[in-house]
Amino acid sequence: MFTPKIPPPDTAPAPGTSLVPPLTGLVHPPACTCHHTLTEPTAPVPAAAPARPAVRFTPGSLLVAAAGGTAVVLVVGTVLVSMLLATAITAASVAVCAVVLRSLLNRPNNR
């Protein structure tokens, strides 16, 4: 079951041969069938317009972008701090529960 299935040497293809037959004798049809001849030279293609910056910032848009970035940083910071605080409160309550359970289980006759 776990042994590799290698073909015997007499059925394996020779190293220089290909299993795919060559594509010979294929004739491609012409791109169009209108049989015209080109007599006039084609017009030169105009040069591309110089690249402009994709985004133009005005002072107002810069102010909006700065305010938006500040708001995002404040919201993400608030969420992360609240998650850290929730983790700290949970850890403290688990520690208090562990101390109480240890004291209850170690001295059952002192109740």
N, C-alpha and C positions, 0 to 999 in steps of 0.2 A: 504494500500500500504506500509506503513512504519512499520506495526506491524510484529513481528518475527513469522516465520512459525515453530512452535514447534509441533512435532507429538503428538497425544493424548497418554495418558499413556498406553492404552491397546495395541498399536502397537509398542511401543518402545521396543527395546531388553532389556532383563534382564541384570543387571550389570556384572554377572559372565559369560555370554555366549559370543561366538565370532561369527561374521558373516562369517568368512572364515572357510571352512571345513578343518579338519586336513589332512595332507599328509601322509596317511598310505598305506602300500602295494606297495610302489615304490621300484623297484629293479634296481640298477645301473649296467650298463654293465661293464665288466672288462676294464682296461686301454688298454691292448693289448690282442691279441688273439693268440699269439705264443706259449703259454703253456710251457715256459722254467723254469728251476729251477736254482737258483743262487748257484754255487758250489764254486767259488773262491771269496775270500774277495776282496772288492774293494780297490783300491790304495788310500792312504790318500791324501787329498787335500793339495797342498802346501800352506804354509802361504803367505799371501798377502805381496807384497813388501812394505817397509816403505814409508810412504807418503812424497813426495817431495814438496817443495813450487811450486805453480802453475806458478809464474812469477819470473824470475831471473833478477835482475837489474844489469847492468854493469855501470861503470861511464859515458859512453856515453849516455846510455838510460836514466839515471837519469838527465843528462843535457838536453836532448830532452824533457823529461817530465816536467822539471821545466820551460823551455822556452815555451812549449805549454800551461802550466797553466798560466804563466804570460801573454801570448798573449790573452788567453780567458778572463782573468780578465780585461785587458785593453780594449778589444772590448766591453765587457758587460758594463763596466764603461762608455765608450764613448757613447754608445747607451742610457744608463739611464740619463746621464748628458744632452744629446741633447734633450731627451724627456722632461726633467725638464725645460730646457731653452725654448723650444717651448711652454710649458704651461705658463711660466712666461710672454713671449712676448704676447701670446694671451690674458692673463688676463689684462695686461697693456693696450692693444689696446681696449679691451672691456670697461675698466674703462674710457679711454679718450673719447670713443664714448658716453658713458653714460653722462659724464660731458657736452659734446657739445650738446647732445639732451636735457638735462635738461635746459641748458641756452637758447636754442632756443624756447623751449616750455613755459618757465616761463615768458619771455619778448617778446611777439610777436610785440609790438608796438615800440620797440627800433631799429628796422631794418632799 
